[in-house]
């Protein structure tokens, strides 16, 4: 895997830059690609909410994503080369207000696309969802599959994908739409979503982990460091090629995750409760297209990734 050296730095505009994925993107640039990229961040607040130190950020815009004038001001005041859209105001199991999902996610994204057209910004990376998009279908999902999202969150994700692809046809925007599996790892502070990080946090705090259903459902989990490496290989090689599944290519159950956490030296008590209606139960991503683009890639094994996540989680608890 190689990065292409560019003659001058590119400016990346990151929507949701202080979230889990955004923070990992920024820290990766700090540590590996500071000579290639500068970043402009949009988020709800004007500084990282957890005090994470980041060097590659040149400007921060804070406010409501639905403020179309503020979004356009970002484009007017900066030369932007790439938009990375990793912002979502909802999560799947809590997306029961369709109007709010549309007004707070879909419509603001269309404003972003309109600003891209107006200010001649061609490149966009959109963080979609490998689970919510495909829905509950007992099959390995390829990018060409018919999709059946079961939550408003998934429906809106799919609608955003479709609008991005339409703008690509109409205005020459170059899209990279990443249907991401379940990422886990450092800089994850969400207490409601992300079962591996939540389970580790529960263990360290001597709390009980609530599991929806019997814990046997199979899903794809990817270490966040792997995802960010993949992202920048795709970006640096200008692989704006539509929709790509991003996952580890392996599935595992929550029960296996719990057992793996225990083998890493932690104790964890589990309480099983009724499955959530809007939660996708099983999904497996076909990553053939990803392998075609990347060539060989060594994914982090689950136990190694969990050990790294435990080490980070302990560091913020000390």
C-alpha positions as CSV (number, residue, x, y, z in Angstrom):
1,X,0.0,0.0,0.0
2,X,1.5,3.3,-1.1
3,X,0.5,6.9,-0.8
4,X,1.1,9.2,-3.8
5,X,3.2,12.2,-3.0
6,X,1.5,15.5,-4.0
7,X,3.3,18.7,-4.9
8,X,1.4,20.7,-2.4
9,X,-0.9,20.1,0.5
10,X,-4.6,19.4,-0.1
11,X,-7.3,21.0,2.1
12,X,-9.8,18.5,3.6
13,X,-13.1,19.7,4.9
14,X,-14.3,17.2,7.5
15,X,-17.9,17.3,8.6
16,X,-18.2,15.8,12.0
17,X,-14.5,16.2,12.6
18,X,-14.6,15.7,16.3
19,X,-16.6,12.5,16.3
20,X,-15.1,9.0,16.5
21,X,-14.3,8.6,12.9
22,X,-13.4,12.2,12.3
23,X,-11.0,12.3,15.3
24,X,-9.2,9.1,14.0
25,X,-8.8,10.7,10.6
26,X,-7.3,13.8,12.1
27,X,-4.9,11.9,14.3
28,X,-3.8,9.8,11.4
29,X,-3.0,12.9,9.4
30,X,-1.1,14.3,12.4
31,X,1.0,11.1,12.8
32,X,1.5,10.1,9.2
33,X,0.4,12.6,6.6
34,X,1.0,16.1,8.0
35,X,3.0,17.0,4.9
36,X,0.1,16.1,2.6
37,X,-3.1,17.5,4.2
38,X,-4.5,20.5,6.1
39,X,-7.9,20.2,7.6
40,X,-11.0,22.3,8.1
41,X,-13.4,21.0,10.7
42,X,-17.1,21.5,11.1
43,X,-18.7,20.3,14.3
44,X,-21.2,21.2,16.9
45,X,-18.7,22.9,19.2
46,X,-15.5,24.9,18.6
47,X,-13.0,22.6,20.3
48,X,-12.7,18.8,20.7
49,X,-15.2,17.8,23.4
50,X,-12.7,15.4,25.0
51,X,-9.6,17.5,24.8
52,X,-7.8,15.4,22.1
53,X,-4.9,17.4,20.8
54,X,-4.8,17.8,17.0
55,X,-2.3,19.7,15.0
56,X,-3.5,19.4,11.4
57,X,-6.6,21.5,11.8
58,X,-6.3,25.0,10.3
59,X,-9.8,26.3,11.0
60,X,-12.8,25.1,13.0
61,X,-16.5,26.1,12.2
62,X,-19.0,25.2,14.9
63,X,-22.7,25.3,14.7
64,X,-25.8,23.4,13.5
65,X,-25.4,21.3,10.4
66,X,-28.8,22.6,9.1
67,X,-27.4,26.1,9.0
68,X,-27.1,26.4,5.2
69,X,-25.5,29.9,5.4
70,X,-22.8,28.7,7.7
71,X,-22.1,25.7,5.5
72,X,-21.8,27.9,2.4
73,X,-19.5,30.3,4.3
74,X,-17.0,27.4,4.8
75,X,-16.7,27.0,1.1
76,X,-16.6,30.7,0.4
77,X,-13.7,31.3,2.9
78,X,-11.6,28.3,2.0
79,X,-10.1,26.5,-0.9
80,X,-11.4,22.9,-0.4
81,X,-10.0,20.0,-2.3
82,X,-11.9,17.1,-0.6
83,X,-15.0,16.9,1.5
84,X,-15.2,14.1,4.0
85,X,-18.8,13.7,5.3
86,X,-18.7,11.7,8.5
87,X,-21.5,13.6,10.3
88,X,-24.8,12.0,11.4
89,X,-27.3,13.5,13.9
90,X,-28.9,10.1,14.7
91,X,-28.0,6.4,15.3
92,X,-30.0,3.5,13.9
93,X,-31.9,2.2,16.9
94,X,-33.0,5.8,17.9
95,X,-33.9,7.0,14.4
96,X,-37.7,6.9,14.9
97,X,-38.4,10.5,13.8
98,X,-38.3,10.4,10.0
99,X,-38.8,14.2,9.7
100,X,-35.9,14.9,12.0
101,X,-33.7,12.5,10.1
102,X,-34.5,14.2,6.8
103,X,-34.2,17.7,8.1
104,X,-31.0,17.2,10.1
105,X,-29.1,14.9,7.7
106,X,-30.5,14.7,4.2
107,X,-31.3,18.4,3.5
108,X,-28.1,19.7,5.0
109,X,-26.1,17.3,2.8
110,X,-27.9,18.6,-0.3
111,X,-26.8,22.1,0.8
112,X,-23.2,20.8,1.0
113,X,-23.5,19.3,-2.5
114,X,-24.9,22.6,-3.8
115,X,-22.0,24.5,-2.3
116,X,-19.6,22.0,-3.9
117,X,-21.1,22.8,-7.3
118,X,-21.1,26.5,-6.7
119,X,-17.4,26.6,-5.5
120,X,-16.2,24.0,-7.9
121,X,-15.2,21.4,-5.3
122,X,-15.2,18.0,-7.1
123,X,-14.2,15.3,-4.5
124,X,-16.5,14.0,-1.7
125,X,-16.1,11.0,0.6
126,X,-19.3,9.9,2.3
127,X,-19.4,7.7,5.3
128,X,-22.4,5.5,4.7
129,X,-23.4,2.3,6.6
130,X,-22.7,-1.3,5.7
131,X,-25.3,-2.6,8.1
132,X,-28.1,-0.1,8.0
133,X,-28.1,0.2,4.2
134,X,-28.5,-3.5,3.4
135,X,-31.0,-4.4,6.1
136,X,-31.8,-7.9,7.3
137,X,-30.9,-10.2,4.4
138,X,-29.2,-13.5,5.2
139,X,-26.5,-13.1,2.5
140,X,-23.1,-11.7,2.0
141,X,-23.7,-8.1,0.6
142,X,-22.0,-6.8,-2.4
143,X,-22.2,-3.2,-3.6
144,X,-24.6,-4.2,-6.4
145,X,-27.2,-5.9,-4.1
146,X,-30.7,-4.6,-3.7
147,X,-30.9,-2.8,-0.4
148,X,-33.7,-2.9,2.2
149,X,-32.9,-0.5,5.1
150,X,-35.2,-1.1,8.2
151,X,-34.5,2.1,10.0
152,X,-35.1,5.8,9.1
153,X,-31.3,6.2,9.7
154,X,-30.7,3.6,6.9
155,X,-33.3,5.1,4.6
156,X,-31.7,8.6,4.9
157,X,-28.2,7.1,4.4
158,X,-29.4,5.5,1.2
159,X,-31.1,8.7,0.0
160,X,-27.9,10.7,0.6
161,X,-25.9,8.1,-1.4
162,X,-28.4,8.5,-4.3
163,X,-28.2,12.3,-4.3
164,X,-24.4,12.2,-4.3
165,X,-24.5,9.9,-7.3
166,X,-27.0,12.1,-9.0
167,X,-24.8,15.2,-8.5
168,X,-22.0,13.1,-9.9
169,X,-23.9,12.6,-13.1
170,X,-25.2,16.1,-13.3
171,X,-22.3,18.2,-12.2
172,X,-19.2,16.0,-12.4
173,X,-18.7,15.5,-8.7
174,X,-16.4,12.6,-7.9
175,X,-17.9,10.4,-5.2
176,X,-16.3,7.9,-2.9
177,X,-19.2,6.3,-0.9
178,X,-17.9,4.0,1.9
179,X,-20.4,1.5,3.3
180,X,-18.6,0.9,6.5
181,X,-19.1,-2.0,8.8
182,X,-18.8,-1.6,12.6
183,X,-15.7,0.3,13.5
184,X,-14.1,0.2,17.0
185,X,-11.0,1.4,18.6
186,X,-9.4,4.6,20.1
187,X,-11.1,7.9,20.4
188,X,-14.6,6.3,20.7
189,X,-16.5,8.2,23.5
190,X,-20.1,7.3,22.6
191,X,-21.8,5.5,25.4
192,X,-24.7,4.2,23.3
193,X,-23.3,2.8,20.1
194,X,-20.3,0.6,19.2
195,X,-20.6,-2.6,21.1
196,X,-16.9,-3.4,21.4
197,X,-16.0,0.0,22.9
198,X,-19.1,0.0,25.1
199,X,-18.3,-3.5,26.4
200,X,-14.7,-2.6,27.3
201,X,-15.9,0.6,29.0
202,X,-18.5,-1.4,31.0
203,X,-15.9,-3.9,32.1
204,X,-13.5,-1.2,33.3
205,X,-16.3,0.5,35.2
206,X,-17.5,-2.8,36.7
207,X,-20.9,-2.4,35.1
208,X,-23.2,-4.9,33.3
209,X,-23.3,-5.0,29.5
210,X,-26.8,-5.2,28.1
211,X,-27.0,-7.3,25.0
212,X,-30.0,-7.1,22.7
213,X,-31.1,-10.6,21.8
214,X,-29.2,-13.8,22.5
215,X,-25.7,-12.4,21.5
216,X,-25.4,-14.9,18.6
217,X,-26.0,-12.5,15.7
218,X,-23.0,-12.3,13.3
219,X,-21.7,-8.9,12.1
220,X,-18.5,-7.5,10.6
221,X,-16.3,-5.4,12.8
222,X,-13.3,-3.4,11.6
223,X,-10.5,-1.8,13.7
224,X,-10.6,2.0,13.1
225,X,-6.9,2.1,12.3
226,X,-7.4,-0.2,9.4
227,X,-10.3,1.9,8.1
228,X,-8.3,5.1,8.2
229,X,-5.3,3.5,6.4
230,X,-7.6,2.3,3.7
231,X,-9.3,5.7,3.4
232,X,-6.0,7.5,2.7
233,X,-4.8,4.9,0.2
234,X,-8.0,5.4,-1.7
235,X,-7.8,9.2,-1.4
236,X,-4.1,9.6,-2.3
237,X,-4.6,7.4,-5.4
238,X,-7.8,9.4,-6.4
239,X,-10.0,6.2,-6.3
240,X,-13.3,8.1,-6.4
241,X,-15.2,5.1,-7.7
242,X,-18.7,5.2,-6.3
243,X,-19.8,2.8,-3.7
244,X,-17.3,0.5,-1.8
245,X,-17.9,-1.9,1.1
246,X,-15.4,-1.3,3.9
247,X,-15.1,-4.1,6.4
248,X,-12.8,-6.8,7.7
249,X,-14.3,-9.5,5.6
250,X,-15.0,-11.6,8.7
251,X,-18.1,-11.8,11.0
252,X,-18.3,-12.5,14.7
253,X,-20.9,-12.6,17.4
254,X,-21.3,-10.4,20.5
255,X,-20.9,-13.5,22.6
256,X,-17.5,-14.1,20.9
257,X,-16.6,-10.4,21.5
258,X,-17.4,-10.8,25.2
259,X,-15.3,-14.0,25.4
260,X,-12.4,-12.3,23.6
261,X,-12.5,-9.4,26.0
262,X,-12.3,-11.8,28.9
263,X,-9.3,-13.6,27.3
264,X,-7.6,-10.2,27.2
265,X,-7.7,-10.1,31.0
266,X,-10.9,-8.3,31.8
267,X,-14.0,-9.4,33.5
268,X,-17.4,-8.6,32.0
269,X,-20.9,-9.4,33.2
270,X,-23.7,-9.6,30.6
271,X,-27.4,-9.2,30.8
272,X,-29.5,-10.3,27.8
273,X,-32.6,-8.3,26.8
274,X,-35.1,-8.1,24.0
275,X,-33.7,-7.4,20.6
276,X,-34.3,-3.9,19.2
277,X,-36.6,-3.7,16.2
278,X,-34.5,-1.2,14.3
279,X,-31.2,-3.0,14.8
280,X,-29.9,-5.1,11.9
281,X,-29.3,-8.6,13.3
282,X,-26.8,-10.1,10.9
283,X,-24.7,-8.8,8.1
284,X,-21.6,-9.8,6.2
285,X,-19.9,-7.5,3.6
286,X,-18.4,-8.7,0.4
287,X,-15.1,-6.8,0.1
288,X,-14.0,-8.2,-3.2
289,X,-14.1,-4.7,-4.8
290,X,-12.0,-3.3,-1.9
291,X,-9.4,-6.0,-2.4
292,X,-9.3,-5.3,-6.1
293,X,-8.5,-1.6,-5.4
294,X,-6.1,-2.2,-2.5
295,X,-4.3,-5.4,-3.4
296,X,-3.1,-7.2,-0.2
297,X,-4.1,-5.6,3.1
298,X,-3.4,-7.1,6.5
299,X,-6.5,-6.5,8.7
300,X,-6.0,-6.3,12.4
301,X,-7.2,-9.5,14.1
302,X,-10.1,-9.1,16.5
303,X,-8.1,-10.0,19.6
304,X,-5.3,-7.6,18.6
305,X,-7.7,-4.8,18.0
306,X,-9.5,-5.4,21.3
307,X,-6.2,-5.3,23.1
308,X,-5.3,-2.0,21.5
309,X,-8.7,-0.6,22.4
310,X,-8.4,-1.8,26.0
311,X,-5.0,-0.1,26.3
312,X,-6.5,3.2,25.0
313,X,-9.6,2.9,27.2
314,X,-7.4,2.4,30.3
315,X,-5.3,5.4,29.4
316,X,-8.4,7.7,29.5
317,X,-9.7,6.1,32.7
318,X,-6.4,6.7,34.6
